[in-house]
Amino acid sequence: MFSDRIREDIRSAIAKDPAAKSALEVVLCYPGVHALWFHRAAHFLYEKRLYIIARIISHISRFLTGIEIHPGAKIGRRVFIDHGMGIVIGETSEIGDDTLLYKGVVLGGTSLEKEKRHPTLGKHVVVGSNACILGPVTIGDGARIGSGSVVVKDVPNGATVVGIPGKVVEKKTAEKLALDFEHGNLPDPIADVVKIMLKMQHELEERLKTIEKKHAIKAKGIFHDYEEKATEELPGQ
C-alpha cells in the first residue's frame, strides 16, 4: 500500500511536470514530493493524537523543503506540488485528488475559532503561483485559480478565477475539465473594465465635440448680431 502510493506520487510528478526526466530525479530532487511524504507520516501521527511528534516532523519538512503543511491537513491522492517554496497549508485544509499547486500558494484561515477555518479544494484543481485561498471556502472540481489571486468566496466546478478579490472569468463543463492553465490566455477583468471606460470616454468626447461645434456656430451668430446692433447705436456714427 505504502509503496503503491510512492509510485503513484512519482508518476503524478512526471505527468504534471515536463521538466521531470526520470523517476530517480523525482525521488531525489523534488521537494514537493518529499513534503507530501513527510506529511503522510505527520498526519498519521496527528490522527493518533501524537501532536508534538507530528508537528516536529512537519517542522523538519518545512526546514528541508520550504513547504509548510500542518499535520492536520487532509490531502488526497496524486496531488503534485510544483517547486513549492513558500506554500502554506493550514490545519483544516482539505485537498482533493489530482490537484496541482504551484509555489507560494496559501490555504489560510480567517478565524481564530477552533473550527473548520481553511479551504476545501475539490478534485483536479489547479492553483497558480502566490495565490491565496482564505477561509472555509469550497473550490469546486476542476477549478483554476490564477496566479496572485485572493479567493475568499466559494468557486463553482470548472471555473477560472483571477484578481483581488477573485472573480470568476470563465466556466468549463465537466467534460472539458483539464489541467490546462495558460496564464497568458486568462481574461483580465481589470483590463476589460479599463477598455470599457476608455470606449465610453471616447464616445463622450465625440459627443462633446459635436455639441461644442454646434453651440460655437450659434454663439458666433448671436455675438455677430449683437456687435452689429451695438455699432449702429454708438453716438456719432
Buried (B, 14 or more C-beta within 10 A) or exposed (E): EEEEBBEEBBEBBBEBBEEBEEBEBBBEEBBBBBBBBBBBBBBEBBEEEBEEBBBBBBBEBBEEBBBBBBBBBBBBBBBBBBBBEBBBBBBBBBBBBBBBBBBBBBBBBEEEEEEBBBBBBBBBBBBBBBBBBBBBBBBBBBBBBBBBBBBBEBBBBBBBBBBEEBBBBEBBEEEEBEBEBEEEEBEEBEEEEEEEEEEEEEEEEEEEEEEEEEEEEEEEEEEEEEEEEEEEEEEEE
